[in-house]
Amino acid sequence: MSTVPTVTLRNGLELPALGMGTWPMDNAQAADAVAAAVEAGYRLFDTAENYGNEAGVGEGIRRSGIARSDVVITTKFNKQWHSRDGVRRAFDASARRLGTEYIDLLLVHWPNPDQDRYGEAVLGLAGLLEEGLIRGIGVSNFKPAHLQRLAEAGVIPDLNQIQVDPRHVREASRQANNRLGIVTESWSPLGRDGGLLEDTVVTALAAKYGKTPGQIVLRWHVQQGLVPIPKASSPAHLAENLAVFDFALEETEIADLSALDTGEAGILDSDSFGH
């Protein structure tokens, strides 16, 4: 079983440096995959209200027999809950579905600036943190401008989950996170269409290190302090994704992978998209 190092969030929470994503699994698939992932060594699990599989994630953790305190659960809530009272209701509903008394990281799933209530949502999370119902404040898909508004209001999240991979390096967003002491968590860390894993830069490095293309890309994330949450369900795939802590890429190789960046092409614009 692999042992995963941790990344420390600004409030002190120890976050596993690599986790498991669960979209688009249903409850039954998530329960099976999470139970298998715990066995493989995973301790960080990502879900969301919008995925419709929180109950399955909770069931998988219980089925594994691991202590609740030994895993980190991240979930996210939709825009209808963007108010202080709404965030509490979102927490109550997610905690009930997960079958847990507390949630490690609760995230605003999208900023939805058109309704202009994400600041209230984050203040609601701050209240839950004070009460000990959550262990960290999270946002997802927040741009630098969104984070700046939060900082000006005096509430800075611990984590921002954004789409990142070598074709979508997101330098401006990552720099904004770093400036504020926010850990960047990478969703779709292996790319969304499969093409990244066939790129000759990736496959050449895979051949050099005796690793799979996916392991090369995940190493690119963790070596830069990003926390990737790749989706996997089979025991073999789960084990493969976790086996990235026994080698290191050279700095020039990190740069070669980052040079695959295509800018904002293919990025969902969180100023206009959200749920």
PyRosetta script that sets phi, psi and omega in degrees:
from pyrosetta import init, pose_from_sequence

init()
pose = pose_from_sequence("MSTVPTVTLRNGLELPALGMGTWPMDNAQAADAVAAAVEAGYRLFDTAENYGNEAGVGEGIRRSGIARSDVVITTKFNKQWHSRDGVRRAFDASARRLGTEYIDLLLVHWPNPDQDRYGEAVLGLAGLLEEGLIRGIGVSNFKPAHLQRLAEAGVIPDLNQIQVDPRHVREASRQANNRLGIVTESWSPLGRDGGLLEDTVVTALAAKYGKTPGQIVLRWHVQQGLVPIPKASSPAHLAENLAVFDFALEETEIADLSALDTGEAGILDSDSFGH")
pose.set_psi(1, 135.0)
pose.set_omega(1, -178.2)
pose.set_phi(2, -76.7)
pose.set_psi(2, 147.7)
pose.set_omega(2, 172.2)
pose.set_phi(3, -108.1)
pose.set_psi(3, 123.3)
pose.set_omega(3, -175.1)
pose.set_phi(4, -97.9)
pose.set_psi(4, 127.8)
pose.set_omega(4, 174.4)
pose.set_phi(5, -65.3)
pose.set_psi(5, 172.9)
pose.set_omega(5, -177.9)
pose.set_phi(6, -123.4)
pose.set_psi(6, 159.5)
pose.set_omega(6, 173.7)
pose.set_phi(7, -116.4)
pose.set_psi(7, 134.2)
pose.set_omega(7, -177.6)
pose.set_phi(8, -92.9)
pose.set_psi(8, 123.5)
pose.set_omega(8, 175.9)
pose.set_phi(9, -76.2)
pose.set_psi(9, 163.7)
pose.set_omega(9, -174.0)
pose.set_phi(10, -61.5)
pose.set_psi(10, -23.2)
pose.set_omega(10, 178.1)
pose.set_phi(11, -94.0)
pose.set_psi(11, 4.9)
pose.set_omega(11, 175.5)
pose.set_phi(12, 100.1)
pose.set_psi(12, -10.4)
pose.set_omega(12, 179.4)
pose.set_phi(13, -64.3)
pose.set_psi(13, 130.9)
pose.set_omega(13, 177.8)
pose.set_phi(14, -87.0)
pose.set_psi(14, 114.5)
pose.set_omega(14, -176.7)
pose.set_phi(15, -105.8)
pose.set_psi(15, 124.7)
pose.set_omega(15, 174.8)
pose.set_phi(16, -52.5)
pose.set_psi(16, 141.3)
pose.set_omega(16, -173.2)
pose.set_phi(17, -75.3)
pose.set_psi(17, -6.3)
pose.set_omega(17, 176.3)
pose.set_phi(18, -152.7)
pose.set_psi(18, 137.1)
pose.set_omega(18, -178.4)
pose.set_phi(19, -132.1)
pose.set_psi(19, -170.7)
pose.set_omega(19, -177.9)
pose.set_phi(20, -116.9)
pose.set_psi(20, 125.9)
pose.set_omega(20, 172.3)
pose.set_phi(21, -87.8)
pose.set_psi(21, 153.0)
pose.set_omega(21, -175.1)
pose.set_phi(22, -124.5)
pose.set_psi(22, 1.7)
pose.set_omega(22, 177.3)
pose.set_phi(23, -82.8)
pose.set_psi(23, 134.9)
pose.set_omega(23, 5.2)
pose.set_phi(24, -107.6)
pose.set_psi(24, 47.6)
pose.set_omega(24, -179.9)
pose.set_phi(25, -69.2)
pose.set_psi(25, 150.3)
pose.set_omega(25, 169.7)
pose.set_phi(26, -88.9)
pose.set_psi(26, -178.7)
pose.set_omega(26, -175.4)
pose.set_phi(27, -59.3)
pose.set_psi(27, -44.4)
pose.set_omega(27, -177.7)
pose.set_phi(28, -66.0)
pose.set_psi(28, -43.1)
pose.set_omega(28, 178.9)
pose.set_phi(29, -65.2)
pose.set_psi(29, -41.2)
pose.set_omega(29, -178.9)
pose.set_phi(30, -64.8)
pose.set_psi(30, -41.7)
pose.set_omega(30, -179.9)
pose.set_phi(31, -60.1)
pose.set_psi(31, -46.4)
pose.set_omega(31, 179.6)
pose.set_phi(32, -64.2)
pose.set_psi(32, -45.4)
pose.set_omega(32, -175.6)
pose.set_phi(33, -68.6)
pose.set_psi(33, -40.5)
pose.set_omega(33, -179.1)
pose.set_phi(34, -66.5)
pose.set_psi(34, -42.4)
pose.set_omega(34, 177.9)
pose.set_phi(35, -59.7)
pose.set_psi(35, -42.9)
pose.set_omega(35, 178.2)
pose.set_phi(36, -66.5)
pose.set_psi(36, -35.8)
pose.set_omega(36, -178.6)
pose.set_phi(37, -68.1)
pose.set_psi(37, -40.1)
pose.set_omega(37, 176.3)
pose.set_phi(38, -58.8)
pose.set_psi(38, -43.7)
pose.set_omega(38, 179.0)
pose.set_phi(39, -60.6)
pose.set_psi(39, -35.5)
pose.set_omega(39, -178.9)
pose.set_phi(40, -76.2)
pose.set_psi(40, -17.7)
pose.set_omega(40, 179.1)
pose.set_phi(41, 119.8)
pose.set_psi(41, 1.3)
pose.set_omega(41, 178.6)
pose.set_phi(42, -71.4)
pose.set_psi(42, 142.7)
pose.set_omega(42, 177.0)
pose.set_phi(43, -132.1)
pose.set_psi(43, 1.0)
pose.set_omega(43, 178.7)
pose.set_phi(44, -122.8)
pose.set_psi(44, 125.1)
pose.set_omega(44, -177.0)
pose.set_phi(45, -129.4)
pose.set_psi(45, 133.0)
pose.set_omega(45, -176.4)
pose.set_phi(46, -115.4)
pose.set_psi(46, 129.0)
pose.set_omega(46, 176.8)
pose.set_phi(47, -142.0)
pose.set_psi(47, -170.6)
pose.set_omega(47, 179.7)
pose.set_phi(48, -165.6)
pose.set_psi(48, 152.2)
pose.set_omega(48, 171.9)
pose.set_phi(49, -51.0)
pose.set_psi(49, -43.6)
pose.set_omega(49, -173.7)
pose.set_phi(50, -71.0)
pose.set_psi(50, -18.2)
pose.set_omega(50, 179.5)
pose.set_phi(51, -76.2)
pose.set_psi(51, -24.1)
pose.set_omega(51, -179.1)
pose.set_phi(52, 70.3)
pose.set_psi(52, 23.9)
pose.set_omega(52, -177.9)
pose.set_phi(53, -131.8)
pose.set_psi(53, 18.6)
pose.set_omega(53, -179.7)
pose.set_phi(54, -59.6)
pose.set_psi(54, -40.1)
pose.set_omega(54, -179.9)
pose.set_phi(55, -61.8)
pose.set_psi(55, -38.0)
pose.set_omega(55, 179.1)
pose.set_phi(56, -67.6)
pose.set_psi(56, -38.8)
pose.set_omega(56, 177.8)
pose.set_phi(57, -62.7)
pose.set_psi(57, -45.9)
pose.set_omega(57, 178.4)
pose.set_phi(58, -62.4)
pose.set_psi(58, -40.9)
pose.set_omega(58, 178.5)
pose.set_phi(59, -63.1)
pose.set_psi(59, -41.2)
pose.set_omega(59, 179.5)
pose.set_phi(60, -62.3)
pose.set_psi(60, -40.5)
pose.set_omega(60, 178.1)
pose.set_phi(61, -65.1)
pose.set_psi(61, -45.2)
pose.set_omega(61, 179.0)
pose.set_phi(62, -63.7)
pose.set_psi(62, -42.1)
pose.set_omega(62, -178.5)
pose.set_phi(63, -62.6)
pose.set_psi(63, -31.1)
pose.set_omega(63, -177.7)
pose.set_phi(64, -70.2)
pose.set_psi(64, -23.9)
pose.set_omega(64, -179.3)
pose.set_phi(65, 85.2)
pose.set_psi(65, 0.0)
pose.set_omega(65, -179.2)
pose.set_phi(66, -73.6)
pose.set_psi(66, 150.6)
pose.set_omega(66, 176.9)
pose.set_phi(67, -67.1)
pose.set_psi(67, 140.2)
pose.set_omega(67, 179.6)
pose.set_phi(68, -55.9)
pose.set_psi(68, -36.3)
pose.set_omega(68, -177.1)
pose.set_phi(69, -70.6)
pose.set_psi(69, -11.3)
pose.set_omega(69, -178.6)
pose.set_phi(70, -93.1)
pose.set_psi(70, 0.0)
pose.set_omega(70, 178.6)
pose.set_phi(71, -125.2)
pose.set_psi(71, 154.7)
pose.set_omega(71, 176.3)
pose.set_phi(72, -112.7)
pose.set_psi(72, 121.5)
pose.set_omega(72, -179.3)
pose.set_phi(73, -109.0)
pose.set_psi(73, 127.3)
pose.set_omega(73, 175.3)
pose.set_phi(74, -114.2)
pose.set_psi(74, 130.0)
pose.set_omega(74, 171.5)
pose.set_phi(75, -139.1)
pose.set_psi(75, 168.0)
pose.set_omega(75, -170.7)
pose.set_phi(76, -136.5)
pose.set_psi(76, 150.0)
pose.set_omega(76, -178.6)
pose.set_phi(77, -120.8)
pose.set_psi(77, 158.1)
pose.set_omega(77, -173.6)
pose.set_phi(78, -86.2)
pose.set_psi(78, 172.1)
pose.set_omega(78, -170.5)
pose.set_phi(79, -66.7)
pose.set_psi(79, -21.7)
pose.set_omega(79, -179.3)
pose.set_phi(80, -64.6)
pose.set_psi(80, -16.5)
pose.set_omega(80, -177.1)
pose.set_phi(81, -100.8)
pose.set_psi(81, 15.8)
pose.set_omega(81, -175.8)
pose.set_phi(82, -78.9)
pose.set_psi(82, 69.2)
pose.set_omega(82, 171.4)
pose.set_phi(83, -158.8)
pose.set_psi(83, 165.4)
pose.set_omega(83, -177.5)
pose.set_phi(84, -62.7)
pose.set_psi(84, -44.4)
pose.set_omega(84, 177.8)
pose.set_phi(85, -68.6)
pose.set_psi(85, -36.8)
pose.set_omega(85, -179.8)
pose.set_phi(86, -64.0)
pose.set_psi(86, -38.8)
pose.set_omega(86, 179.5)
pose.set_phi(87, -62.3)
pose.set_psi(87, -39.6)
pose.set_omega(87, 177.8)
pose.set_phi(88, -63.3)
pose.set_psi(88, -41.4)
pose.set_omega(88, 178.3)
pose.set_phi(89, -66.2)
pose.set_psi(89, -38.0)
pose.set_omega(89, 177.4)
pose.set_phi(90, -63.9)
pose.set_psi(90, -42.6)
pose.set_omega(90, 177.5)
pose.set_phi(91, -60.5)
pose.set_psi(91, -49.0)
pose.set_omega(91, -177.8)
pose.set_phi(92, -57.3)
pose.set_psi(92, -43.6)
pose.set_omega(92, -178.0)
pose.set_phi(93, -68.4)
pose.set_psi(93, -43.9)
pose.set_omega(93, 179.8)
pose.set_phi(94, -66.4)
pose.set_psi(94, -42.9)
pose.set_omega(94, 180.0)
pose.set_phi(95, -62.5)
pose.set_psi(95, -38.5)
pose.set_omega(95, 178.1)
pose.set_phi(96, -65.0)
pose.set_psi(96, -44.5)
pose.set_omega(96, -179.8)
pose.set_phi(97, -66.2)
pose.set_psi(97, -38.7)
pose.set_omega(97, 179.6)
pose.set_phi(98, -74.3)
pose.set_psi(98, -22.5)
pose.set_omega(98, -177.5)
pose.set_phi(99, 74.2)
pose.set_psi(99, 38.6)
pose.set_omega(99, -177.5)
pose.set_phi(100, -133.0)
pose.set_psi(100, 154.0)
pose.set_omega(100, -179.8)
pose.set_phi(101, -85.7)
pose.set_psi(101, -21.1)
pose.set_omega(101, 178.7)
pose.set_phi(102, -139.7)
pose.set_psi(102, 159.8)
pose.set_omega(102, 177.3)
pose.set_phi(103, -121.6)
pose.set_psi(103, 130.1)
pose.set_omega(103, -175.8)
pose.set_phi(104, -64.0)
pose.set_psi(104, -53.0)
pose.set_omega(104, 179.3)
pose.set_phi(105, -133.4)
pose.set_psi(105, 117.4)
pose.set_omega(105, 175.3)
pose.set_phi(106, -106.6)
pose.set_psi(106, 129.6)
pose.set_omega(106, -171.1)
pose.set_phi(107, -118.8)
pose.set_psi(107, 141.6)
pose.set_omega(107, 164.7)
pose.set_phi(108, -72.3)
pose.set_psi(108, 115.2)
pose.set_omega(108, -169.0)
pose.set_phi(109, -67.3)
pose.set_psi(109, -43.3)
pose.set_omega(109, 177.2)
pose.set_phi(110, -140.9)
pose.set_psi(110, 145.5)
pose.set_omega(110, -178.6)
pose.set_phi(111, -69.3)
pose.set_psi(111, -30.6)
pose.set_omega(111, -179.3)
pose.set_phi(112, 45.5)
pose.set_psi(112, 60.0)
pose.set_omega(112, -175.0)
pose.set_phi(113, -62.5)
pose.set_psi(113, -17.5)
pose.set_omega(113, 179.1)
pose.set_phi(114, -63.0)
pose.set_psi(114, -31.8)
pose.set_omega(114, 176.8)
pose.set_phi(115, -93.4)
pose.set_psi(115, -11.7)
pose.set_omega(115, 169.2)
pose.set_phi(116, 54.4)
pose.set_psi(116, 46.3)
pose.set_omega(116, 178.8)
pose.set_phi(117, -127.5)
pose.set_psi(117, 11.8)
pose.set_omega(117, -176.9)
pose.set_phi(118, -68.3)
pose.set_psi(118, -27.0)
pose.set_omega(118, 176.1)
pose.set_phi(119, -63.7)
pose.set_psi(119, -42.3)
pose.set_omega(119, 177.2)
pose.set_phi(120, -63.8)
pose.set_psi(120, -37.9)
pose.set_omega(120, 179.7)
pose.set_phi(121, -62.5)
pose.set_psi(121, -43.1)
pose.set_omega(121, -178.9)
pose.set_phi(122, -69.8)
pose.set_psi(122, -35.8)
pose.set_omega(122, 174.7)
pose.set_phi(123, -63.6)
pose.set_psi(123, -35.4)
pose.set_omega(123, 175.3)
pose.set_phi(124, -63.0)
pose.set_psi(124, -39.6)
pose.set_omega(124, 176.4)
pose.set_phi(125, -63.9)
pose.set_psi(125, -38.5)
pose.set_omega(125, 178.6)
pose.set_phi(126, -60.5)
pose.set_psi(126, -36.9)
pose.set_omega(126, 177.0)
pose.set_phi(127, -65.6)
pose.set_psi(127, -41.8)
pose.set_omega(127, 177.8)
pose.set_phi(128, -64.4)
pose.set_psi(128, -36.4)
pose.set_omega(128, 178.4)
pose.set_phi(129, -63.6)
pose.set_psi(129, -43.2)
pose.set_omega(129, 179.0)
pose.set_phi(130, -60.5)
pose.set_psi(130, -33.9)
pose.set_omega(130, -179.0)
pose.set_phi(131, -82.8)
pose.set_psi(131, -6.6)
pose.set_omega(131, -179.8)
pose.set_phi(132, 79.9)
pose.set_psi(132, 13.6)
pose.set_omega(132, 180.0)
pose.set_phi(133, -81.8)
pose.set_psi(133, -25.5)
pose.set_omega(133, 172.3)
pose.set_phi(134, -128.0)
pose.set_psi(134, 161.4)
pose.set_omega(134, -177.2)
pose.set_phi(135, -108.5)
pose.set_psi(135, -5.8)
pose.set_omega(135, 178.9)
pose.set_phi(136, -164.8)
pose.set_psi(136, 155.1)
pose.set_omega(136, 179.6)
pose.set_phi(137, -100.4)
pose.set_psi(137, 126.1)
pose.set_omega(137, -178.7)
pose.set_phi(138, -125.9)
pose.set_psi(138, 152.1)
pose.set_omega(138, 169.6)
pose.set_phi(139, -131.7)
pose.set_psi(139, 164.6)
pose.set_omega(139, -179.2)
pose.set_phi(140, -140.0)
pose.set_psi(140, 136.5)
pose.set_omega(140, 177.2)
pose.set_phi(141, 65.2)
pose.set_psi(141, 27.3)
pose.set_omega(141, 178.2)
pose.set_phi(142, -87.1)
pose.set_psi(142, 131.6)
pose.set_omega(142, 177.1)
pose.set_phi(143, -84.0)
pose.set_psi(143, 165.4)
pose.set_omega(143, 177.7)
pose.set_phi(144, -52.5)
pose.set_psi(144, -39.9)
pose.set_omega(144, -179.3)
pose.set_phi(145, -65.1)
pose.set_psi(145, -37.1)
pose.set_omega(145, 177.9)
pose.set_phi(146, -65.6)
pose.set_psi(146, -43.4)
pose.set_omega(146, -179.7)
pose.set_phi(147, -65.1)
pose.set_psi(147, -37.6)
pose.set_omega(147, -179.7)
pose.set_phi(148, -62.8)
pose.set_psi(148, -40.6)
pose.set_omega(148, 177.5)
pose.set_phi(149, -62.7)
pose.set_psi(149, -39.9)
pose.set_omega(149, 177.8)
pose.set_phi(150, -64.2)
pose.set_psi(150, -43.8)
pose.set_omega(150, -179.4)
pose.set_phi(151, -61.4)
pose.set_psi(151, -40.5)
pose.set_omega(151, 179.0)
pose.set_phi(152, -65.3)
pose.set_psi(152, -27.5)
pose.set_omega(152, 177.7)
pose.set_phi(153, -85.4)
pose.set_psi(153, -3.0)
pose.set_omega(153, 174.7)
pose.set_phi(154, 86.5)
pose.set_psi(154, 15.1)
pose.set_omega(154, 178.5)
pose.set_phi(155, -131.1)
pose.set_psi(155, 114.0)
pose.set_omega(155, -176.4)
pose.set_phi(156, -112.1)
pose.set_psi(156, 127.0)
pose.set_omega(156, 179.4)
pose.set_phi(157, -67.2)
pose.set_psi(157, 162.0)
pose.set_omega(157, 175.7)
pose.set_phi(158, -86.2)
pose.set_psi(158, -26.1)
pose.set_omega(158, -172.2)
pose.set_phi(159, -148.1)
pose.set_psi(159, 142.4)
pose.set_omega(159, 174.0)
pose.set_phi(160, -127.4)
pose.set_psi(160, 116.4)
pose.set_omega(160, -179.5)
pose.set_phi(161, -94.2)
pose.set_psi(161, 116.4)
pose.set_omega(161, -177.0)
pose.set_phi(162, -133.6)
pose.set_psi(162, 163.1)
pose.set_omega(162, 177.1)
pose.set_phi(163, -74.2)
pose.set_psi(163, 118.6)
pose.set_omega(163, 179.5)
pose.set_phi(164, -142.5)
pose.set_psi(164, 136.2)
pose.set_omega(164, 168.8)
pose.set_phi(165, -162.6)
pose.set_psi(165, 172.2)
pose.set_omega(165, -176.6)
pose.set_phi(166, -59.1)
pose.set_psi(166, -22.2)
pose.set_omega(166, 174.9)
pose.set_phi(167, -86.6)
pose.set_psi(167, -12.9)
pose.set_omega(167, 178.6)
pose.set_phi(168, -134.7)
pose.set_psi(168, 77.5)
pose.set_omega(168, -171.1)
pose.set_phi(169, -70.9)
pose.set_psi(169, -31.0)
pose.set_omega(169, 175.0)
pose.set_phi(170, 59.2)
pose.set_psi(170, 45.4)
pose.set_omega(170, -173.8)
pose.set_phi(171, -57.0)
pose.set_psi(171, -45.5)
pose.set_omega(171, -177.5)
pose.set_phi(172, -63.4)
pose.set_psi(172, -43.1)
pose.set_omega(172, 179.7)
pose.set_phi(173, -66.0)
pose.set_psi(173, -42.4)
pose.set_omega(173, 179.9)
pose.set_phi(174, -66.3)
pose.set_psi(174, -38.1)
pose.set_omega(174, 177.9)
pose.set_phi(175, -65.5)
pose.set_psi(175, -38.9)
pose.set_omega(175, 177.6)
pose.set_phi(176, -64.2)
pose.set_psi(176, -43.0)
pose.set_omega(176, 176.2)
pose.set_phi(177, -58.7)
pose.set_psi(177, -48.2)
pose.set_omega(177, -177.4)
pose.set_phi(178, -61.2)
pose.set_psi(178, -42.0)
pose.set_omega(178, -179.4)
pose.set_phi(179, -58.2)
pose.set_psi(179, -35.1)
pose.set_omega(179, -176.6)
pose.set_phi(180, -94.8)
pose.set_psi(180, 1.6)
pose.set_omega(180, -179.6)
pose.set_phi(181, 75.7)
pose.set_psi(181, 25.9)
pose.set_omega(181, -178.5)
pose.set_phi(182, -97.7)
pose.set_psi(182, 129.4)
pose.set_omega(182, 176.2)
pose.set_phi(183, -74.2)
pose.set_psi(183, 137.3)
pose.set_omega(183, 177.0)
pose.set_phi(184, -94.9)
pose.set_psi(184, 122.7)
pose.set_omega(184, 174.5)
pose.set_phi(185, -106.3)
pose.set_psi(185, 134.4)
pose.set_omega(185, -172.3)
pose.set_phi(186, -100.6)
pose.set_psi(186, 116.0)
pose.set_omega(186, 170.7)
pose.set_phi(187, -94.9)
pose.set_psi(187, 154.3)
pose.set_omega(187, -169.7)
pose.set_phi(188, 47.5)
pose.set_psi(188, 52.3)
pose.set_omega(188, -173.9)
pose.set_phi(189, -67.5)
pose.set_psi(189, -17.2)
pose.set_omega(189, -179.9)
pose.set_phi(190, -100.2)
pose.set_psi(190, 11.3)
pose.set_omega(190, -176.3)
pose.set_phi(191, 87.9)
pose.set_psi(191, 164.4)
pose.set_omega(191, -173.2)
pose.set_phi(192, -104.6)
pose.set_psi(192, -11.2)
pose.set_omega(192, -173.7)
pose.set_phi(193, -121.6)
pose.set_psi(193, 0.6)
pose.set_omega(193, 180.0)
pose.set_phi(194, 85.9)
pose.set_psi(194, -17.0)
pose.set_omega(194, -176.2)
pose.set_phi(195, -65.8)
pose.set_psi(195, -33.1)
pose.set_omega(195, -178.6)
pose.set_phi(196, -58.0)
pose.set_psi(196, -40.8)
pose.set_omega(196, -175.6)
pose.set_phi(197, -72.2)
pose.set_psi(197, -9.9)
pose.set_omega(197, 177.7)
pose.set_phi(198, -102.3)
pose.set_psi(198, -2.7)
pose.set_omega(198, -179.1)
pose.set_phi(199, -64.3)
pose.set_psi(199, 140.9)
pose.set_omega(199, -175.0)
pose.set_phi(200, -65.0)
pose.set_psi(200, -30.3)
pose.set_omega(200, 176.6)
pose.set_phi(201, -62.5)
pose.set_psi(201, -42.8)
pose.set_omega(201, -179.0)
pose.set_phi(202, -70.3)
pose.set_psi(202, -46.3)
pose.set_omega(202, -176.0)
pose.set_phi(203, -68.0)
pose.set_psi(203, -32.8)
pose.set_omega(203, 177.9)
pose.set_phi(204, -66.6)
pose.set_psi(204, -40.0)
pose.set_omega(204, 177.5)
pose.set_phi(205, -68.7)
pose.set_psi(205, -35.7)
pose.set_omega(205, 177.2)
pose.set_phi(206, -61.4)
pose.set_psi(206, -41.8)
pose.set_omega(206, 178.8)
pose.set_phi(207, -66.4)
pose.set_psi(207, -40.1)
pose.set_omega(207, -178.9)
pose.set_phi(208, -62.3)
pose.set_psi(208, -43.5)
pose.set_omega(208, -173.3)
pose.set_phi(209, -96.2)
pose.set_psi(209, -3.3)
pose.set_omega(209, -177.5)
pose.set_phi(210, 67.0)
pose.set_psi(210, 36.3)
pose.set_omega(210, -179.4)
pose.set_phi(211, -121.6)
pose.set_psi(211, 168.4)
pose.set_omega(211, 175.5)
pose.set_phi(212, -82.7)
pose.set_psi(212, 159.5)
pose.set_omega(212, 175.8)
pose.set_phi(213, -54.8)
pose.set_psi(213, -39.9)
pose.set_omega(213, 178.8)
pose.set_phi(214, -61.4)
pose.set_psi(214, -39.6)
pose.set_omega(214, 178.7)
pose.set_phi(215, -66.0)
pose.set_psi(215, -35.8)
pose.set_omega(215, 176.8)
pose.set_phi(216, -62.4)
pose.set_psi(216, -45.3)
pose.set_omega(216, -178.5)
pose.set_phi(217, -67.4)
pose.set_psi(217, -41.5)
pose.set_omega(217, 178.5)
pose.set_phi(218, -65.0)
pose.set_psi(218, -35.3)
pose.set_omega(218, 176.2)
pose.set_phi(219, -64.4)
pose.set_psi(219, -37.0)
pose.set_omega(219, 175.7)
pose.set_phi(220, -56.4)
pose.set_psi(220, -41.4)
pose.set_omega(220, 178.7)
pose.set_phi(221, -66.5)
pose.set_psi(221, -58.4)
pose.set_omega(221, -170.0)
pose.set_phi(222, -67.0)
pose.set_psi(222, -30.2)
pose.set_omega(222, -178.4)
pose.set_phi(223, -70.3)
pose.set_psi(223, -19.1)
pose.set_omega(223, 177.8)
pose.set_phi(224, -99.7)
pose.set_psi(224, 7.3)
pose.set_omega(224, 179.6)
pose.set_phi(225, 83.7)
pose.set_psi(225, 6.8)
pose.set_omega(225, 173.7)
pose.set_phi(226, -79.3)
pose.set_psi(226, 152.4)
pose.set_omega(226, 178.9)
pose.set_phi(227, -113.4)
pose.set_psi(227, 97.2)
pose.set_omega(227, -178.5)
pose.set_phi(228, -79.2)
pose.set_psi(228, 147.6)
pose.set_omega(228, 178.3)
pose.set_phi(229, -128.9)
pose.set_psi(229, 69.0)
pose.set_omega(229, -179.2)
pose.set_phi(230, -67.5)
pose.set_psi(230, 144.6)
pose.set_omega(230, 174.4)
pose.set_phi(231, -81.9)
pose.set_psi(231, 136.5)
pose.set_omega(231, 173.8)
pose.set_phi(232, -155.4)
pose.set_psi(232, 156.3)
pose.set_omega(232, 179.4)
pose.set_phi(233, -134.0)
pose.set_psi(233, -35.6)
pose.set_omega(233, -179.2)
pose.set_phi(234, -77.0)
pose.set_psi(234, 146.2)
pose.set_omega(234, 178.5)
pose.set_phi(235, -54.8)
pose.set_psi(235, -38.2)
pose.set_omega(235, -179.0)
pose.set_phi(236, -65.7)
pose.set_psi(236, -43.8)
pose.set_omega(236, -179.2)
pose.set_phi(237, -69.1)
pose.set_psi(237, -39.7)
pose.set_omega(237, 177.2)
pose.set_phi(238, -59.5)
pose.set_psi(238, -46.4)
pose.set_omega(238, -179.3)
pose.set_phi(239, -64.6)
pose.set_psi(239, -40.3)
pose.set_omega(239, -180.0)
pose.set_phi(240, -60.6)
pose.set_psi(240, -46.4)
pose.set_omega(240, -177.3)
pose.set_phi(241, -63.9)
pose.set_psi(241, -28.8)
pose.set_omega(241, -177.1)
pose.set_phi(242, -83.5)
pose.set_psi(242, -17.7)
pose.set_omega(242, -173.5)
pose.set_phi(243, -88.1)
pose.set_psi(243, 60.7)
pose.set_omega(243, -177.9)
pose.set_phi(244, -126.2)
pose.set_psi(244, 13.7)
pose.set_omega(244, -176.7)
pose.set_phi(245, -108.0)
pose.set_psi(245, 12.2)
pose.set_omega(245, -178.3)
pose.set_phi(246, -113.2)
pose.set_psi(246, 14.8)
pose.set_omega(246, 175.3)
pose.set_phi(247, -154.3)
pose.set_psi(247, 166.5)
pose.set_omega(247, 179.4)
pose.set_phi(248, -138.1)
pose.set_psi(248, 138.5)
pose.set_omega(248, 173.2)
pose.set_phi(249, -79.8)
pose.set_psi(249, 150.4)
pose.set_omega(249, 173.4)
pose.set_phi(250, -74.3)
pose.set_psi(250, 155.0)
pose.set_omega(250, -178.5)
pose.set_phi(251, -59.1)
pose.set_psi(251, -35.8)
pose.set_omega(251, 178.4)
pose.set_phi(252, -66.5)
pose.set_psi(252, -30.6)
pose.set_omega(252, 178.7)
pose.set_phi(253, -74.3)
pose.set_psi(253, -37.1)
pose.set_omega(253, 172.2)
pose.set_phi(254, -58.2)
pose.set_psi(254, -44.0)
pose.set_omega(254, -179.6)
pose.set_phi(255, -65.3)
pose.set_psi(255, -39.7)
pose.set_omega(255, 178.6)
pose.set_phi(256, -61.8)
pose.set_psi(256, -40.3)
pose.set_omega(256, 178.5)
pose.set_phi(257, -68.6)
pose.set_psi(257, -41.1)
pose.set_omega(257, 179.3)
pose.set_phi(258, -65.8)
pose.set_psi(258, -25.2)
pose.set_omega(258, 179.0)
pose.set_phi(259, -69.8)
pose.set_psi(259, -8.8)
pose.set_omega(259, 175.5)
pose.set_phi(260, -76.5)
pose.set_psi(260, -3.2)
pose.set_omega(260, -176.2)
pose.set_phi(261, -54.1)
pose.set_psi(261, 134.3)
pose.set_omega(261, 177.7)
pose.set_phi(262, -111.3)
pose.set_psi(262, 14.7)
pose.set_omega(262, -179.3)
pose.set_phi(263, 77.8)
pose.set_psi(263, -144.3)
pose.set_omega(263, -175.9)
pose.set_phi(264, -89.3)
pose.set_psi(264, 4.4)
pose.set_omega(264, 178.9)
pose.set_phi(265, -61.4)
pose.set_psi(265, 128.2)
pose.set_omega(265, 178.3)
pose.set_phi(266, 86.2)
pose.set_psi(266, 1.4)
pose.set_omega(266, 177.3)
pose.set_phi(267, -91.5)
pose.set_psi(267, 130.4)
pose.set_omega(267, 174.3)
pose.set_phi(268, -68.3)
pose.set_psi(268, 125.9)
pose.set_omega(268, -175.5)
pose.set_phi(269, -81.5)
pose.set_psi(269, 110.5)
pose.set_omega(269, -176.2)
pose.set_phi(270, -75.8)
pose.set_psi(270, -0.7)
pose.set_omega(270, 170.1)
pose.set_phi(271, -81.4)
pose.set_psi(271, -18.4)
pose.set_omega(271, -177.6)
pose.set_phi(272, -127.4)
pose.set_psi(272, -16.8)
pose.set_omega(272, 179.3)
pose.set_phi(273, -112.5)
pose.set_psi(273, 143.4)
pose.set_omega(273, 174.9)
pose.set_phi(274, 169.3)
pose.set_psi(274, 163.0)
pose.set_omega(274, 178.4)
pose.set_phi(275, -143.8)
pose.dump_pdb("model.pdb")
